[in-house]
C-alpha cells in the first residue's frame, strides 16, 4: 500500500510543475499535492528517487513542455538525467525518447554542461552480465523460460535492458533503475 501511495504522491508533484490557468483544476492539484507529500516520505522514497520518478512519469506521458520545465530546474546532474533517458529508450522506444534527448541536449549545451559518454561492453559480455543480473534478481527460471520461440526476446531483455542499463550502476543505482522502470510501465497504457 505504501508504494501505491508513493505513486499518487509522485503524480501530484508532476502535475503541479506545469503552469495551470484553470483555477479550479489548480486548486485540486494543490490539494492533492499537499495531502500526498507525506505519503511519499512515509513510503521510503528519497528526494532523489522522487525526482527520478517524476521525470520518468513525464517521459512516459510524452509531455515535452513539462519535461523541459522540469529539467531546467532539476537538481539532478546532467549525466543522471541523460542516463534516465537512455534507460527509458529500452522500454518506450527510440522514437518516443528522441525528442526528449534533443531537448535535454539543447538545455545542457546552452548551460555549457558536457554529458559523459560511456563505452559499452562487447555483445557477449552485455548478454552474460545481463543474464547474471536477471538470475540474481529473479532466479534462474527467468532466463531459462526465454527459450524456443521466446529466445530472441530473452536475448534482447538480457543484453539490452539488463546488460546495457541495469548493470551500469556508475550513475544510477539498481534500486533507482527499478523505480524508473516501475514508473515508466505504470504510466504507459
N, C-alpha and C positions, 0 to 999 in steps of 0.2 A: 504494500500500500504506500509506503514511503516513496518508492521510486515513481509511482503514478503521480503523487503529489508534486514531486520534483518536475515531472514533465509539464504539468499545468503551470507551475511557477515559472519555468523557463519560457513557455509560450507567452505568459504575461509580460515578461521582461522584453521579449522581442517585439510584441505588439506596441508597446509604449515608445519604442525608439523612433517611430515614424511621426511625422507631423500630421496630426489629425485635426481637421477643421470642424467636424461634426461634434458639437459639444456633448451631446448625449452619449455618443459612442466613446468619446474621450473620457467621460466620467466613468463609464462602465469599465474601460480598460484600466483606469487609475484605481478603481475599487478592487478589481481583480489582482492587480499588481501588489497593492498594499496587503491584501489578505493572503497572498500566496508567498510573499517574500520569506517569511519564517519557515514555511513548509520546505522550501529549498534547502535552507540551512539545516533543518532537522533531518532531512533525507541524507545528509552527509556529503553533499557536493561542495567542493571548494569554489571560491570566486573564479579561479582559472577554469575549472570544469564547467561552471555555469556559462562562462563566456564562450568556451568551445561549443557547448550545447546550443547556445543562442545562435552562433554563426552557422552551425550545422542545420538548424531549423530554417534559417534564412536561405541557405543554399538549396535545401530540399523544396522550399516553397517557390523558388525561382525568382525571388524579388531582387532584381539588380539594384534598384534605387535604395532599398533598405540595406542591402549588402554594403554599398558604397558608404552610406551614412555610418554604419556600424564599424566598418574597417577604419574609417577616418579617425574615429575616437577610441578604438580598442586599445587596451593596454598590453595586448599580446604582441610579441615580436613578429616582424615580417616573416621570418622563417617558419614560425609556428602557424601563422595564417596560411602561408603557401603549402605547408605540409597538410593542413586540414583540406585544402583544395585538392591536393594530389590524391589523398585517400578517398575523397568524395568521388573522384573520377571512376574508381573501381566499382562503385555502387550505383552511380547515377548516369555514367557515360560521359564520354568526351564532349559530345555536342551540348549537353546540359551545363557542363562546367566551363567550357571555353570562354564565354563572355565574362564570367566571374574572374578568370585568370587575367584576361585583358584589363579589366577594371582595376584589379589589385596591382598588377604590374605598373599601370599608369600612376596610381597613388604613390607607390614606393619610388618610382622614377622621379616624380615631382618633389618628393621629400628627400631625394638623394640617398635612399636606403638600398643597399645591394642585397639581393636574395641569393642564398647559398644553393649551389647545385651539388647534388650528391651522386657519386658513382654507384651504379647498381652491380650486384654480383652477377656471375655467369648464370645462364639459364639453368644449368644443373644445380648450382648452389641455391638459387632462388627457390627451385622446386623442393630440394631436400630440406632447406631451412623452414620453408613454409609448411611442409608436411610434419616436420618435427614439432613445430609450434602448435599445429592443429591437434596432434596427438597429446601434447602436454595439456592443452586446454579442454579437449573434448573426448580424449581416449582414442585408441587405435581403430575402433569401429567406424569412426568418421571417415578416415582415409580409405579404409577397406570397402566401405559402401559405395565409393565412387569408382566402380569398375564397370566393365562391359559397356553398355550404351551410355553410361554416365562418366566414363573415363576422361573424356575431353573436358567436361565441366569440372571434374575433380582436379584435373591438372591446372586449369585456369584458376580455380579458387586457391589451390596450394601455392602456385607460382606467383600469381599476381596479387590477389587480395592479401594473402598472408606473407608470401616471400618478398614482395615489393613494398608492402606497407607495414603490416603488424610487426615484423621482425626488426624494423628500423626504429629503434627507440631513442635515438640521439636527441630528438626534438620533442616528440610526443610519446608519453609512456603507453604501455599496453592498456592500462586502465582508461586512459584518455581516449585511445583509439576505439575501445569498446563503447565508451559513452558516445563518441561521434557516430559510430555505426548505428547504435540504438536510435539516436535522433534522426539520422538520415532515413532509416527504414520506417521509423514511427511517423514521419511526415509525408512520405511519398505514398500515394494511393492510387 
